[in-house]
Amino acid sequence: MDDANLVRAAVLGDDAAFAAIVDRHGPSMFRFARRMLADDDDAGEAVQDAFISAWKNIESFQGRSTLRTWLFSLTHRRAVDIRRRRRPTPTDDEILAGRTVGALADPSRVVLEHDLLAALQTTLTALPWRQRAVWVLREIEELSYDEIAEALSMSPDAVRGQLYRARRHVTDRMEAWR
């Protein structure tokens, strides 16, 4: 079932339809929140709060943007709230990796990948909040400029500018990894 039909069913109170929305969009929302907050617990809280808000307000979703964009917008707002409540903390090297390494993997490659991911996470954490959000939504979640603009309440031109600056920063900081 597509998102529009799931939303219609959820508006009518179909719990299974909303569960399908959660299953479909939850993982990408969590990845976004985790990269923004650099903490799994805070990311989980942001996503949970976003889904609670979505459930309570599903009937107000009018389809002017995609469901995915609306959910990212809710997640972004919750992440901003959580960020305001706490001071920035050092990032854990495993945050970006988020995967287990097979027992037969080449140890030197595993170390190299781990170091690369740690350097990328450090680089992303150093970005200003909006630039990081734009970069993650474009490069990781593959949203369009218009979808990012809608999710972050920015103009598409502002998204392009923020993305340009973020890419330049990431490229400069990650030059040693080329």
C-alpha positions as CSV (number, residue, x, y, z in Angstrom):
1,M,0.0,0.0,0.0
2,D,1.4,3.4,-0.9
3,D,1.8,6.3,1.7
4,A,-1.3,8.1,0.6
5,N,-3.5,5.0,1.3
6,L,-1.7,4.3,4.5
7,V,-2.4,7.9,5.7
8,R,-6.1,7.6,4.7
9,A,-6.4,4.4,6.6
10,A,-4.6,5.8,9.6
11,V,-6.9,8.8,9.7
12,L,-9.8,6.4,10.0
13,G,-8.1,4.8,13.0
14,D,-6.4,1.8,11.3
15,D,-3.5,0.9,13.7
16,A,-2.0,-1.5,11.3
17,A,-1.7,1.2,8.6
18,F,0.1,3.5,11.1
19,A,2.3,0.6,12.1
20,A,3.2,0.2,8.4
21,I,4.1,3.9,8.2
22,V,6.4,3.4,11.2
23,D,8.0,0.3,9.7
24,R,8.5,2.0,6.4
25,H,9.9,5.4,7.6
26,G,11.2,4.7,11.1
27,P,14.7,3.4,10.1
28,S,15.5,6.5,7.9
29,M,14.1,8.8,10.6
30,F,16.3,7.1,13.2
31,R,19.4,7.4,10.9
32,F,18.7,11.1,10.5
33,A,18.1,11.7,14.2
34,R,21.2,9.7,15.1
35,R,23.5,11.7,12.8
36,M,22.0,14.9,14.1
37,L,22.2,14.1,17.8
38,A,25.1,11.7,17.8
39,D,23.4,9.6,20.5
40,D,21.2,6.5,20.0
41,D,19.0,7.1,23.0
42,D,18.3,10.8,22.0
43,A,17.7,9.7,18.4
44,G,15.2,7.1,19.6
45,E,13.5,9.6,21.7
46,A,13.3,12.1,18.8
47,V,11.8,9.5,16.5
48,Q,9.4,8.2,19.1
49,D,8.2,11.8,19.9
50,A,7.9,12.4,16.1
51,F,5.7,9.4,15.6
52,I,3.6,10.3,18.6
53,S,3.1,13.7,17.1
54,A,2.3,12.2,13.7
55,W,-0.3,9.8,15.3
56,K,-2.0,12.7,17.1
57,N,-2.0,14.9,14.1
58,I,-2.3,12.5,11.2
59,E,-5.7,14.0,10.2
60,S,-4.0,17.4,9.7
61,F,-1.5,16.0,7.1
62,Q,-2.9,17.5,3.9
63,G,-0.5,15.9,1.4
64,R,1.1,19.2,0.3
65,S,4.4,17.5,0.9
66,T,5.2,13.8,0.9
67,L,4.6,11.8,4.1
68,R,8.3,11.2,4.3
69,T,9.1,14.9,4.2
70,W,6.5,15.6,6.9
71,L,7.9,12.9,9.1
72,F,11.5,14.2,8.6
73,S,10.2,17.7,9.6
74,L,8.6,16.3,12.8
75,T,11.9,14.4,13.6
76,H,14.0,17.5,12.9
77,R,11.8,19.6,15.3
78,R,12.1,16.9,18.0
79,A,15.9,16.7,17.5
80,V,16.2,20.5,17.9
81,D,14.2,20.3,21.1
82,I,16.4,17.5,22.5
83,R,19.6,19.4,21.4
84,R,18.4,22.5,23.3
85,R,17.9,20.4,26.4
86,R,21.4,19.1,26.6
87,R,25.0,20.2,26.0
88,P,26.8,18.7,23.0
89,T,28.7,15.6,24.0
90,P,31.6,13.8,22.4
91,T,30.6,11.4,19.7
92,D,31.0,7.7,20.1
93,D,33.0,6.2,17.2
94,E,30.4,3.5,16.7
95,I,27.5,5.9,16.1
96,L,28.0,6.2,12.4
97,A,29.1,2.7,11.8
98,G,26.0,1.1,13.2
99,R,26.7,-2.3,11.8
100,T,28.4,-5.5,12.8
101,V,31.6,-6.7,11.1
102,G,31.7,-10.2,9.8
103,A,34.1,-12.6,11.5
104,L,35.9,-13.2,8.2
105,A,36.5,-9.5,7.4
106,D,40.0,-8.3,6.7
107,P,41.1,-6.7,10.0
108,S,43.1,-3.9,8.4
109,R,40.0,-3.0,6.2
110,V,37.8,-3.1,9.3
111,V,40.1,-0.7,11.1
112,L,40.3,1.6,8.1
113,E,36.5,1.7,7.7
114,H,36.1,2.3,11.4
115,D,38.6,5.2,11.3
116,L,37.0,6.6,8.2
117,L,33.5,6.5,9.7
118,A,34.8,8.1,12.9
119,A,36.5,10.9,10.9
120,L,33.2,11.5,9.0
121,Q,31.2,11.6,12.2
122,T,33.6,14.1,13.7
123,T,33.5,16.2,10.6
124,L,29.7,16.1,10.5
125,T,29.5,17.0,14.2
126,A,31.7,20.1,13.5
127,L,29.2,21.4,11.0
128,P,26.6,24.0,12.0
129,W,23.3,22.4,12.8
130,R,21.4,23.4,9.6
131,Q,24.3,22.4,7.3
132,R,24.5,19.0,9.0
133,A,20.8,18.5,8.6
134,V,20.8,19.5,5.0
135,W,23.9,17.3,4.3
136,V,22.4,14.2,6.0
137,L,19.0,14.6,4.3
138,R,20.6,15.0,0.9
139,E,23.6,12.7,1.0
140,I,22.4,9.9,3.3
141,E,18.6,10.0,3.0
142,E,18.6,11.2,-0.7
143,L,15.8,13.8,-0.3
144,S,15.3,16.3,-3.1
145,Y,16.1,20.0,-2.5
146,D,12.4,20.7,-2.4
147,E,11.8,17.9,0.2
148,I,14.7,19.2,2.4
149,A,13.3,22.8,2.1
150,E,9.9,21.6,3.2
151,A,11.3,19.4,6.1
152,L,13.5,22.2,7.4
153,S,11.3,25.2,6.6
154,M,13.8,26.7,4.3
155,S,13.8,27.9,0.7
156,P,15.3,25.5,-1.9
157,D,17.9,28.2,-2.6
158,A,18.9,28.3,1.1
159,V,19.1,24.5,1.0
160,R,21.5,24.7,-2.0
161,G,23.6,27.3,-0.2
162,Q,23.8,25.3,3.0
163,L,24.6,22.1,1.1
164,Y,27.3,23.8,-0.8
165,R,29.0,25.0,2.4
166,A,28.5,21.6,4.1
167,R,30.0,19.8,1.1
168,R,33.0,22.1,1.0
169,H,33.6,21.6,4.7
170,V,33.3,17.9,4.5
171,T,35.5,17.7,1.4
172,D,38.2,19.9,3.1
173,R,38.1,18.0,6.3
174,M,38.1,14.5,4.7
175,E,40.9,15.3,2.1
176,A,43.3,12.9,3.9
177,W,40.9,10.0,3.2
178,R,40.8,10.5,-0.6
